[in-house]
Amino acid sequence: MPFSLQIPRTDGTSLDLIVEAGGVFFLLGANGTGKSSLMHRLFRAHHENARRITAHRQTWFASNAITLSPQERMQTERNARSHDTNPESRWKDDYAAARSSMAIYDLVDAENVRARQIADAVDDDNFDLAKELRKKDAPIKIINEFLKLSNIPIAITIRENAQVVASKNGSAPYSIAELSDGERNAVLIAANVLTCSPGTLLLIDEPERHLHRSIISPLLTLLFAKRPDCAFVVSTHDVMLPLDNPDARTLLIRGCNYNSSTVNAWDADVLSPESRISDDLTKDILGARRKILFVEGTGNSLDKPIYSLIFPEVSVIAKGGCRDVERAVLSIRDANELHWLDVYGLVDNDRRPQGEIDRLKDQGVYATTVYSAEGVYYHPEVQRRVAERHASTTGSDFNSCLAEAKSAALAAVAAHIQRLSERVAEKLVREEFFRHIPSREQIAAADPVSISIDVPGVVAEERARFQEVLEAGDLTTIVARYPIRETPALDAIVRKLGFQDRHQYEGAVRKLLMDDAEALGCVRALFGALATDIAAAGRHAEVGLLDDTSAMLARS
């Protein structure tokens, strides 16, 4: 049966979704975004046909044997199901121990029911039916197969007195109560999924608890495939789980609104499997905010803290070279089903003609002189502001410190002029090569294409340029243009400014930007119109929503 999922959104609209039997829906979001509240809302809407596996579930067993009678089992489930519709069940569970007992009961009962059905068929001399019934494996056998396929080397069996025991790699049997936290969690999830009735909506909250993703990912995929007669909604922090199940839909949850102590709306968007983008980009989107900024580079510990200050509410993702940034931005902007994303790119503007800079900006890619974190941290103006602030506590002459830092930095890079020139030339040569890659039309025309680049000339020209800015003492250009982190220059700067090491200096820069709005504005100006355009995108979205709402009201 189909299950309707009606989700109020923080912008006043509603997401009306349907999950069919065999369908999988992931809820993905950070802590505190309202995932568990949404799972509870979905359970309340479908509690008669839903089974809930909560994030705060008990994963230990009081016993490895059946402790409930059939009557107690039915009554306990009715009571637990009623309890689960109460608001407080989102964070507490009065039936935690009983749920583990019910899981063991259901495993043993399923085994017994299968055995009785086969025995009845044999007693009736209906051997064809008996053979057919034998083909349907009991849940415990399926669990053992799935555990093995999920890199858990244990096997579950039922012994005398209906005791459920485990064996690891052929070891002597021991109680399943003695399994590790992760192993018990895997068994409980599998038992709940495999023993539920057909047509059940399974709500699984944080299945990754106590489990490495190399285990939970294949286990979930196997369970989804085994129960095409059920619908699944899985709440998780793991951005890779949706990627491991490409046919699943994903609800990205970024926040929620409260009415008193109850969540009444969510900031959420749907990413469908029909999105025609690569897995790498999908991963970026799943782990990001609604606004994304792709930058050149490989990403390091310097990037995210500084960019989070400069571009608040934006996820910054490193995508390698300029072409990688362009492709990422264009791929997402061209995907109509991802219209709710605001995506931008940041690349180096080195030697780009104004026409190309304008073309890139029209595509959402901004070419600026500052394209690395070091270009912000060690920009001379940032150095000046940090040095002045530091001197106010140490009593040193910050102008003298700045002059010494500049001299030390210039001396440090002078010894590496050839290598740094070659590093920049390498990037220029690559960009020049990609500019001349034949288009689809040229390939279809079957015309020969020759690409010739004067590499020695590019290096020589770059070295001459480097020598010129070095002699001019232009530290601003050197910091912005060359990878001086590969030289002793940065260490020399921080020592001359009175800091113990780069870590201390860079922390002082971040503190400056947190405390000083003028300094933050100065840094944002290094990126041209990017910061203001990103901020304006949010305002435009709000205006668009108001216009849509007004139009709807006018029609009603």
C-alpha positions, 0 to 999 in steps of 0.5 A: 500500500502507498504511504503519504508523507505530508511535511510542512515546510518553514516557508509555508508550503508543504511537501506531499510525498508518496512512498510505495511498497518497495520504495526507500526514502532517506532523511538526511540532516545534521543533529538538531534539524528535526529528523526524529521529530519528523519520523515520529510525525510519520509514525503517528500518521500511519501507526496502524501499519508502521513499525518504528526503530528509534534512534534511542532504542535499547540494543542490549538483551536482558535474556537470549530466551523467550520471556513473553507468552503469546498473549503478553507479546500481543498486549505488549505490542499494543501498549508500545504502539499506543505509547509511540504515538505520544509526543514524549516517545520521541526522546524516551521509551517506556518499552525499551526492554520489551522491544528487545524481548519482542524481537527474540520472540518474533525470530523464534516464532517465525522459525516455529511457524515455518517448521509447523507449516512444513510438518503439517504438509508432510503429515498431509502427504502434500510433499509438493507443498512441503518442498515449496514451503522449504524454499522460503527461508526462516528469518534467522537463516536470512539474518545469518546470510546478511550478516556474513555479506555485511562483514559480520562473521557471526551465525545465529541459531536456536537451541533447546528451550528456545534460546537464541545463541551466536557463534563467531567463526565457528566458535562454541555457541554463546548467548546473543546477549554477549554480542558486541553493541554493533552486532546486537544492533545489526541483529535487532534491525534485521529481526524487525525488518524480516519479521514485520507483516507485508505492507508495513511502513518501516521507520528506521532512525539512525541505523548506523549506531555502533556500526561501521558504514562498511557493515550497515550499508550492505546490510540495509541494501540487502534488507531493502531488497528482501522486503519489496512488500514494505516501504522504508523511511531511514533517518541518518547522518551518513551522507553515503547511505543514499549514494549506496542506494541510487534508486532511493529518494532523499529528503535533505533536512536543514532545520526546523521551527518549533511551536512551544516544544513541538516541531511544526515545520521543516526546512527540507528539499527532495533529491530524486534519483532522476537527478542527472548528476554524478555521484561526486556531486550528489555527495557534495549536495547531500552534505551541504546547505542550500547554498554551495560554493565550489572553490579550486583546490583540494580542501584543507583545515584552513578553508572551512573555518575562514570561508564559514566566516566570510560566507555564512550559511554557505557550504564550501567544497573544493573541486580541484581545478578551474574546469572542475569548478565550472563543471560542478556549477553548470551541472547543478544549475542545469538540473531543473529538479535541483532548482532549490540550490544556489550554487556558485564557483570561485576561481583564479582570474589570472590573465583571463580577458574581461569577456571570459570573466563576464561569461563565467560570472553569468554561469555563476563562477566568479574569477577573483584574485583571492582563490585560496585560504592563504590569500585571505589569512596572509593578505597584507591588510589582514596582517596589518589588522592582526598585528595592530590588535596583537600589539595592543596586548604586547606593547610592541611596535606593530609597524616595525613588526609588519616591515620585518614580516614583509622583508622576511617573507620576500627573502623566503620566497626569493630562494624559490622563485624558479619552482614557484614560477613553474608551479604557476606556469603548470596551472596556466599550461593546463588551462591553455590546453583545456581551452583548445580541446575540440568541441563536439562539432569539431570532432563531428567534422573530423578535422585535425586539431593541433595544440601547441603550447610554448611551455618554456616561454610560459615559464620564462614569462612567469619567472620574469613577472615574479621577479618584477613583483619581488623587486617591487616588494609587492607582497599582496600579489605574491601572496595571492598568486603563488603557493607560498605555503610551499616555502618558509615564508608563512612561518617567517611572517608569523614569527616576525609578527610576534606569534609562536606558530601559524596555528596561533596566528591563523586563530587570531585572524579568525578571532579578528573576523568574528569580532571586527565587522570592518575587518570582515567587510574588508576581507569580503571585498577581496572576493568582489561581488560574490558575497553580496550576490550570495546574500541577495540570492536568499532575498530573491528566493524569499521575494519569489516565494511571497510573489507565488503566495500572493498569486495563489491567494489572488486565484483563491 
